[in-house]
Amino acid sequence: MAWTTPKTWNTGFANRATAADFNTHLRDNLNFLYRPPIRKTADQSVTSSTALISDTHLVMAMAVSEVYEFEFVLFFTAATAGDIKLALNVPAGATGSWGAFGPDTTTPTTYKSFQAAAFGDATTVTFGGNAANETLVLNGVVIQSSTAGNLQLRWAQSTSSATSTTIFANSFLTACRF
């Protein structure tokens, strides 16, 4: 489905709106812009590993040659020794930038922000754990290339720890096309 330039509405009986007009110019365009939130339906844990894994729920297919604004809200817990590191993967050729806001690694009760100009496993950000439930937010823009693919959250422990790092159910991803 593609964007349709909305009709210019005029007054008068001859210019009355039909169901087809509303479907094309309102419903279809709203569906083009809106993507329902993607909700994590189960907890996912990593123990004693610093190898990035693909999140089993927080992944979104992206159409070619489109621009997306996205936001991840993650509810997690991590040991002070383990922390959590994150990366975002996109298809080859996609560009954009992203940032994150969450608990600091040195003082998990304070929050820090991070700005990245690249995607992929080589660009990770680490946030602190303090064995309590925490929240962090990632948001940004992806300018999709001609290669189809997914926006994929990847994560792991920052330092290997026998205490699990867990992203909880009800974490979510929202996105919309520009």
C-alpha positions in Angstrom: 0.0 0.0 0.0 1.3 3.4 -0.9 0.5 7.0 0.2 -2.3 8.6 -1.8 -2.3 12.4 -2.1 -5.5 13.4 -0.2 -8.4 14.8 -2.2 -9.2 18.5 -1.9 -12.8 18.6 -0.7 -15.2 21.1 -2.0 -18.7 22.1 -0.9 -21.8 21.1 -2.8 -23.7 17.9 -3.5 -21.7 17.0 -6.5 -18.6 16.8 -4.3 -20.0 14.6 -1.6 -17.7 12.0 -0.2 -18.3 8.4 -0.9 -17.1 5.3 1.0 -14.4 4.8 -1.7 -13.2 8.3 -1.1 -12.9 7.8 2.7 -11.3 4.4 2.2 -8.6 5.7 -0.2 -7.9 9.1 1.3 -8.4 8.5 5.0 -8.3 4.8 6.0 -5.6 3.7 3.6 -3.4 6.8 4.3 -3.8 6.3 8.1 -2.9 2.6 7.7 0.2 3.6 5.7 1.4 5.9 8.5 0.4 3.9 11.5 2.1 0.7 12.7 0.5 -1.1 15.7 2.8 -1.4 18.7 4.9 -4.5 18.9 4.6 -5.9 22.5 7.0 -8.3 24.0 4.8 -11.2 25.2 7.3 -13.1 27.4 10.3 -12.4 29.5 13.7 -13.2 27.8 16.9 -13.7 29.7 20.6 -13.9 29.1 23.0 -15.5 31.6 26.8 -15.6 31.5 27.1 -14.2 28.0 28.2 -11.0 26.3 27.3 -12.2 22.8 24.5 -10.1 21.4 21.3 -11.9 20.7 18.3 -10.9 18.6 15.3 -10.1 20.7 12.6 -12.7 20.0 9.7 -10.2 20.0 11.0 -6.7 19.4 11.6 -6.7 15.6 9.8 -4.9 12.8 9.7 -5.4 9.1 10.4 -2.2 7.1 9.3 -1.5 3.5 12.0 -0.5 1.0 12.7 3.2 0.4 10.7 4.4 3.4 11.6 6.5 6.4 10.6 5.4 9.9 10.6 7.0 13.3 10.8 4.4 16.1 10.8 4.1 19.9 11.6 1.1 22.1 10.6 1.1 25.7 12.4 -1.7 27.6 11.6 -2.9 31.1 14.5 -4.9 32.4 16.6 -6.1 35.3 20.3 -6.7 35.4 22.9 -7.3 38.1 25.3 -4.5 38.9 28.1 -6.7 37.6 26.3 -7.7 34.4 24.6 -4.6 33.2 22.9 -4.6 29.7 24.3 -3.7 26.3 22.1 -2.9 23.3 22.5 -2.6 19.5 20.0 -2.0 16.7 20.4 -3.8 13.4 18.9 -2.6 10.1 19.2 -3.9 6.5 22.3 -3.2 4.4 22.3 0.3 3.1 19.9 1.8 5.6 21.0 4.9 7.4 19.8 7.2 10.2 20.5 7.7 13.8 19.3 6.7 17.2 19.7 7.5 20.9 18.9 6.0 24.2 18.2 7.1 27.8 18.6 4.8 30.8 20.4 4.0 34.0 24.1 4.8 34.2 26.6 2.0 34.5 28.6 3.6 37.3 25.6 4.9 39.3 22.4 3.0 38.2 20.2 5.3 40.2 21.1 8.1 37.9 20.3 8.2 34.2 22.4 9.0 31.1 21.7 9.6 27.4 23.6 8.2 24.4 23.5 9.3 20.7 24.6 6.9 17.9 25.1 7.8 14.2 25.3 4.1 13.1 23.4 0.9 13.3 24.8 -2.7 13.8 26.5 -4.8 16.4 29.6 -2.6 16.2 27.6 0.3 17.8 26.5 -0.7 21.2 25.5 1.2 24.3 25.7 -0.1 27.8 23.3 0.7 30.7 23.5 -0.1 34.3 21.8 -2.7 36.4 21.3 -2.6 40.1 19.3 -5.9 40.5 16.1 -3.8 40.5 13.5 -3.3 37.8 14.6 -0.6 35.4 13.3 1.2 32.3 15.2 2.5 29.3 14.1 4.1 26.1 15.7 4.0 22.6 14.4 6.2 19.8 15.5 7.3 16.4 15.0 7.4 12.6 15.8 4.8 10.0 16.1 5.8 6.3 15.5 2.5 4.6 17.4 1.7 1.4 16.3 -0.6 -1.5 17.1 -3.7 0.6 14.1 -5.2 2.4 14.6 -6.2 6.0 14.0 -5.6 9.7 14.7 -3.2 12.5 16.0 -5.6 15.1 16.8 -5.0 18.8 20.0 -7.0 19.8 21.2 -7.2 23.4 23.3 -9.0 25.9 25.1 -8.7 29.2 27.8 -6.1 29.1 30.0 -8.2 31.5 29.3 -11.9 31.8 27.4 -12.6 35.0 25.8 -15.7 36.5 22.8 -13.5 37.4 20.4 -13.2 34.5 19.8 -10.0 32.6 16.2 -10.0 31.6 14.0 -7.9 29.3 10.5 -8.3 30.6 7.2 -8.9 28.9 5.2 -5.8 28.0 8.4 -4.0 26.7 7.4 -2.6 23.4 8.3 -1.0 20.0 6.3 1.6 18.2 7.1 3.1 14.8 5.5 5.3 12.1 6.5 6.2 8.6 7.2 9.7 7.6 
